[in-house]
Amino acid sequence: MDFYLLALDLRIQFLSMHPIKLRLTAMSFLQFFVWGAWLITVGNYWFATKQWNGAEFGAIFSTLGLSSLFMPALTGIIADKWINAERLYGLLHILGGITLAYIPQVDNPTTFFWVIFVAMIFYMPTISLSNSIGYHVLKSNELDVVKIFPPIRVWGTIGFIAAMWLTNLSGNKASGNMFYISAASAVLLGLYSFTLPACKPQKTHSDKESIIEMLGLSAFKLFANYKMALFFLFSMCLGAALQLTNMYGDTFLSDFSKVPAYADSLVVKYSTIIMSISQISETVFILAIPFFLKRFGIKQVMLISMLAWVLRFGLFAIGDPAGGLWMIVLSCVVYGMAFDFFNISGSLFVETTTDSRIRSSAQGLFMMMTNGFGAMFGSWISGYAIDRYFTHGGNKDWHSIWLCFAIYALIIAIAFAVMFKHKHEK
């Protein structure tokens, strides 16, 4: 009944949308459909179909971080100073789609790494660019971004879910076809983006510009502000946790097939659909963000997110497909709060506390710290640690792996509560 009411509410919102919001909704849906088609299931393709090892798999996910180290900030500067954001966005998606279409032809881990890396160079900056485009268009139409953006962004999560379900139900959760699905949607979005309202560069040139301003590096001055620097630091630390369940969640559930009592369970057969509960949960918590931000402020919302990560990992550590199934399901429900209360709220915090002239650059910095440094360190360290300490005879000790992740998230939460000072004004 709850899911029915949620679906009905989303349908009513969709049909009653302002034309501008409707167009941004389509962009958001496709933006994350492209990612959802392969991100959660690539572990099955890697381990089950290709039978490559865990250390190399960690390197594959590190491409998300490596590309985010420089591309979001670089494209943000370009969009702020020289090229319409929607045009740059479209070009990146078309190039990314072409690259993704080549991946099924790859037959070794090294080449796979480099092709995925190129695909992520094109894709990762589009996440922050899509936020910038959304904020720009909404403000141009005098709409409240804190109130209006989350309901638009929720359709990105729906797109991610739709792609996951399509990949699983079509029998492609361990097949290279997932990359063709992703590639086709990326090219479609690229072409569509050229029809979006113009998002012209906000910065005008002046003889009084400093070298830093001329090069579009003004957003990096945010690191000189103690509170913003600390915000970016914790963004990096929490960013390390963001991709862990994307990397290992589906593989973790599929590995229950090695236990005879669970081999024919629904969790094993429909692991990707079980994981999609996480994204379904996102649709609820995204819509709750405006209330929580206005009522509690960014610090409390981010702290709630960090504690939710502790629950996410802890419940995975003790859950199983039989008596502990409710723990796995609850972990997926908690994920919505863990992800959204940090990622979406953090993006809104950056938008509302920085100069509009460096909007895209500032969003790029946030992306660089979370999906760049954070995801890169999380991928490398987790891949090494799992292979070195938690893999025995080819079998992974998932209980210890998730427990270790939970302890990490708890340490980050305690440090954030003590160090980050922010007075919230309702």
C-alpha positions in Angstrom: 0.0 0.0 0.0 2.8 2.4 0.9 4.5 1.8 -2.5 1.2 2.3 -4.3 0.6 5.6 -2.6 4.1 6.7 -3.4 3.7 5.8 -7.0 0.3 7.6 -7.1 1.9 10.7 -5.6 4.8 10.7 -8.1 2.3 10.2 -11.0 0.3 13.2 -9.8 3.4 15.3 -9.4 4.6 14.3 -12.9 1.3 15.2 -14.6 1.0 18.6 -12.8 4.5 19.7 -13.5 5.5 23.1 -14.9 6.9 22.5 -18.5 10.4 23.5 -17.3 10.3 21.1 -14.4 9.1 18.4 -16.8 12.0 18.9 -19.1 14.5 18.8 -16.2 12.8 15.7 -14.9 13.4 13.9 -18.2 17.1 14.9 -18.0 17.4 13.6 -14.4 15.7 10.3 -15.3 18.1 9.6 -18.1 21.1 10.9 -16.2 20.9 8.1 -13.7 19.4 5.5 -16.1 22.8 5.6 -17.9 24.5 4.7 -14.6 22.0 2.2 -13.2 22.2 0.0 -16.2 25.6 -1.3 -15.2 26.9 0.2 -11.9 25.3 -2.3 -9.5 25.6 -5.4 -11.8 29.2 -4.9 -13.1 30.4 -7.0 -10.1 28.5 -10.0 -11.4 29.9 -9.4 -14.9 33.4 -9.1 -13.5 33.5 -12.1 -11.1 30.9 -14.5 -12.6 31.3 -13.9 -16.4 34.9 -12.8 -16.7 36.2 -14.4 -13.5 38.7 -11.7 -12.8 40.0 -11.0 -9.3 39.0 -8.6 -6.5 42.1 -6.3 -6.5 41.6 -5.6 -10.2 37.9 -5.0 -9.6 38.7 -2.4 -6.9 40.9 -0.6 -9.6 37.9 -0.6 -11.9 35.7 1.3 -9.4 38.6 3.6 -8.7 38.1 5.0 -12.2 35.0 6.8 -10.8 37.3 8.5 -8.3 40.2 9.1 -10.7 38.0 10.8 -13.3 36.3 12.8 -10.6 39.6 14.2 -9.4 39.8 16.6 -12.3 36.9 16.4 -14.8 34.1 17.9 -12.7 36.2 20.8 -11.6 37.6 21.3 -15.2 34.2 21.1 -16.9 32.7 23.3 -14.2 35.3 26.0 -15.0 34.6 25.6 -18.8 30.8 25.9 -18.2 31.3 28.9 -15.9 33.5 30.8 -18.3 33.3 29.7 -21.9 30.7 27.1 -23.1 26.9 26.7 -22.4 26.5 24.1 -19.7 23.8 22.2 -21.5 25.9 21.9 -24.7 29.0 20.6 -22.8 26.7 18.2 -21.0 25.3 16.8 -24.2 28.7 16.4 -25.8 30.1 14.5 -22.8 27.1 12.1 -22.8 27.5 11.3 -26.5 31.2 10.6 -26.2 30.6 8.5 -23.1 27.9 6.5 -24.8 30.2 5.6 -27.7 32.9 4.5 -25.2 30.4 2.3 -23.2 29.3 0.6 -26.4 32.9 -0.8 -26.8 33.2 -2.4 -23.4 31.6 -5.8 -24.3 34.4 -6.3 -26.8 37.1 -6.1 -24.1 38.6 -9.4 -23.0 41.2 -8.5 -20.4 41.2 -6.6 -17.1 43.9 -4.0 -18.2 42.0 -2.9 -21.3 38.7 -3.0 -19.4 40.2 -0.5 -16.9 41.3 2.0 -19.5 38.0 1.8 -21.5 36.0 2.3 -18.3 38.3 5.1 -17.3 37.7 6.9 -20.5 33.9 6.3 -20.2 34.0 7.8 -16.6 36.0 10.8 -17.8 33.0 11.6 -19.9 30.3 10.5 -17.4 31.3 11.7 -14.0 31.4 15.4 -14.7 27.8 15.2 -16.0 26.5 14.6 -12.5 27.6 17.9 -11.2 26.7 19.6 -14.5 23.2 18.2 -14.3 22.9 19.9 -10.9 24.2 23.2 -12.2 21.8 23.1 -15.2 18.9 22.3 -12.9 19.8 25.1 -10.5 20.4 27.6 -13.3 17.1 26.9 -15.1 15.0 26.9 -11.9 16.5 30.2 -10.7 16.0 31.7 -14.2 12.3 30.9 -13.9 12.3 32.3 -10.3 11.6 28.9 -8.7 12.8 27.9 -5.2 15.7 25.4 -5.7 15.5 24.0 -2.2 11.8 23.2 -2.6 11.7 22.3 -6.3 15.0 20.5 -7.0 14.6 17.4 -4.8 11.3 16.3 -6.4 13.0 16.7 -9.8 16.1 14.8 -8.6 13.9 11.9 -7.3 13.2 11.0 -10.9 16.9 10.4 -11.4 16.6 7.7 -8.7 13.6 6.3 -10.5 15.7 6.2 -13.7 18.4 4.3 -11.8 15.9 1.8 -10.5 14.3 1.3 -13.9 17.7 0.6 -15.4 18.5 -1.9 -12.7 15.2 -3.8 -13.1 15.6 -3.8 -16.9 19.1 -5.3 -16.6 18.0 -7.9 -14.1 14.7 -9.0 -15.6 16.1 -9.1 -19.2 18.7 -11.6 -18.0 21.6 -9.3 -18.4 22.9 -8.8 -14.9 26.0 -10.8 -15.8 26.0 -9.9 -19.5 27.9 -7.3 -21.6 24.5 -6.2 -22.9 24.2 -4.0 -19.8 26.7 -1.7 -21.4 24.8 -1.5 -24.7 21.7 -0.5 -22.7 23.7 2.2 -20.9 25.3 3.4 -24.2 22.0 3.9 -26.0 20.5 5.9 -23.2 23.6 8.1 -22.9 23.5 9.0 -26.6 19.8 9.7 -26.3 20.3 12.0 -23.4 23.2 13.7 -25.2 21.0 14.6 -28.1 18.1 15.6 -25.8 20.3 18.0 -23.8 20.8 20.3 -26.9 17.1 21.1 -26.7 17.3 22.3 -23.0 17.1 26.0 -22.1 20.4 27.8 -22.6 22.7 27.9 -19.6 25.2 30.6 -20.6 28.5 31.2 -18.8 27.9 33.5 -15.8 31.4 35.1 -15.6 32.1 38.1 -17.8 35.7 39.0 -18.7 37.3 42.1 -17.2 40.6 43.8 -17.4 40.7 43.8 -13.5 40.5 40.0 -13.4 43.3 38.2 -11.5 45.1 35.2 -13.0 43.0 32.9 -10.8 39.8 34.5 -12.1 41.0 34.4 -15.7 41.7 30.7 -15.4 38.4 30.0 -13.7 39.9 28.8 -10.4 38.0 31.1 -8.1 36.0 28.2 -6.6 39.2 26.8 -5.1 39.3 29.8 -2.8 36.5 28.0 -0.9 39.2 25.9 0.7 40.5 29.0 2.5 37.2 29.1 4.4 37.6 26.8 7.5 34.0 25.6 7.5 33.9 25.0 3.8 37.3 23.2 3.9 36.1 21.0 6.7 32.9 20.3 4.8 34.9 19.2 1.8 37.2 17.1 4.0 34.2 15.2 5.5 32.7 15.0 2.0 35.8 13.1 0.9 35.7 10.8 4.0 32.0 9.9 3.5 32.5 9.7 -0.3 34.7 6.7 0.4 31.6 4.9 1.8 29.3 5.9 -1.0 30.5 3.4 -3.6 31.2 0.4 -1.3 27.7 -1.0 -1.5 27.6 -0.2 -5.2 30.9 -2.1 -5.6 30.1 -5.1 -3.5 26.3 -5.2 -2.6 25.1 -7.3 -5.6 28.1 -9.6 -5.4 27.5 -10.0 -1.6 23.9 -11.1 -2.2 24.8 -13.4 -5.1 27.5 -15.1 -3.0 24.8 -16.6 -0.8 24.4 -19.1 -3.6 27.5 -20.8 -2.2 25.5 -21.7 0.9 23.3 -24.7 0.0 20.5 -23.5 2.3 20.3 -20.2 0.4 21.2 -21.3 -3.1 17.6 -21.1 -4.4 16.5 -18.1 -2.4 14.8 -15.1 -3.9 17.8 -13.0 -2.7 20.1 -14.9 -4.9 17.8 -15.1 -7.9 16.8 -11.4 -7.8 19.8 -9.8 -6.1 19.7 -6.7 -8.3 16.0 -6.2 -7.6 16.6 -6.6 -3.9 19.4 -4.0 -4.1 17.0 -1.7 -6.0 15.0 -1.3 -2.8 17.9 1.0 -1.8 17.0 3.3 -4.7 13.3 3.0 -4.1 14.0 4.2 -0.6 15.8 7.2 -2.1 12.6 8.4 -3.7 11.1 8.8 -0.3 14.0 10.5 1.5 14.8 12.9 -1.4 11.3 14.3 -1.0 11.9 14.7 2.7 15.1 16.8 2.2 13.5 20.3 2.1 11.8 19.7 5.4 14.9 18.3 7.2 17.2 21.0 5.8 14.9 23.8 6.9 14.1 22.2 10.3 17.5 20.8 11.3 20.2 22.4 9.1 23.0 20.9 7.1 25.1 19.6 10.0 22.3 17.6 11.6 21.2 16.2 8.2 24.7 15.1 7.3 25.2 13.6 10.8 22.0 11.6 10.3 23.4 10.4 7.0 26.6 9.2 8.6 24.7 7.3 11.3 22.5 5.8 8.6 25.7 4.5 6.9 26.6 2.7 10.1 23.2 1.0 10.1 23.5 0.2 6.3 26.8 -1.7 6.7 25.9 -3.2 10.2 22.7 -4.7 9.0 24.4 -6.2 5.9 27.0 -7.7 8.3 24.4 -9.8 10.3 21.7 -10.3 7.6 20.9 -13.5 5.6 18.3 -14.6 3.1 16.3 -16.6 5.7 15.7 -15.3 9.2 17.8 -12.3 8.6 16.1 -11.2 5.4 14.4 -8.3 7.2 17.9 -7.0 8.0 18.9 -7.0 4.4 15.7 -5.2 3.4 16.0 -2.7 6.2 19.6 -2.0 5.2 18.4 -1.2 1.7 15.7 1.1 3.2 18.2 2.9 5.3 20.4 3.5 2.3 18.0 6.1 1.0 18.6 8.3 4.0 22.4 7.5 4.0 22.9 8.5 0.4 20.4 11.4 -0.1 20.9 13.2 3.2 24.5 13.6 2.3 24.8 13.8 -1.4 21.7 15.9 -2.3 21.8 18.0 0.8 25.5 18.6 0.3 24.9 19.8 -3.3 22.2 22.2 -2.1 24.5 23.5 0.7 27.2 24.3 -1.9 24.6 25.9 -4.2 23.2 28.2 -1.4 26.5 29.2 0.2 28.5 30.1 -2.9 28.5 32.8 -5.6 26.3 32.0 -8.6 29.2 33.0 -10.9 31.2 29.9 -9.7 28.1 27.6 -9.5 29.4 24.9 -11.8 33.0 25.1 -10.5 31.8 24.8 -6.8 29.6 21.8 -7.7 32.6 20.3 -9.5 34.7 20.7 -6.3 32.0 18.9 -4.3 32.0 16.1 -6.9 35.8 16.0 -6.9 35.9 15.5 -3.1 33.1 12.9 -2.9 33.3 10.9 -6.1 36.9 11.8 -6.7 39.3 11.5 -3.8 36.7 9.8 -1.6 35.7 7.1 -4.1 39.2 6.6 -5.2 40.6 6.0 -1.7 37.6 3.9 -0.8 37.9 1.7 -4.0 41.7 1.1 -3.6 41.8 0.5 0.1 38.7 -1.7 0.2 39.8 -3.7 -2.8 43.2 -4.3 -1.2 41.9 -5.0 2.3 39.2 -7.5 1.1 41.7 -9.5 -0.9 44.4 -9.3 1.8 42.5 -9.8 5.0 38.9 -11.0 4.2 39.3 -13.5 1.4 40.1 -17.1 2.3 40.2 -19.9 -0.3 38.4 -17.7 -2.8 35.5 -17.0 -0.4 34.9 -13.6 1.1 34.2 -13.1 4.8 31.3 -10.7 4.2 30.4 -10.5 7.9 33.8 -9.0 8.7 33.9 -6.8 5.6 30.6 -5.1 6.4 31.4 -4.8 10.1 34.7 -3.1 9.2 32.9 -0.6 7.0 30.3 0.1 9.8 33.1 0.9 12.2 34.7 3.3 9.7 31.4 5.2 9.2 30.9 5.4 13.0 34.4 7.0 13.4 33.6 9.6 10.7 30.2 10.4 12.3 31.8 11.0 15.7 34.6 13.2 14.3 32.0 15.2 12.3 29.8 15.8 15.3 32.7 17.2 17.2 34.6 19.2 14.6 32.1 20.7 12.2 30.6 23.9 13.7 27.6 25.3 11.9 24.7 27.4 13.4 21.5 26.7 11.7 19.0 29.5 11.2 15.5 28.3 10.4 
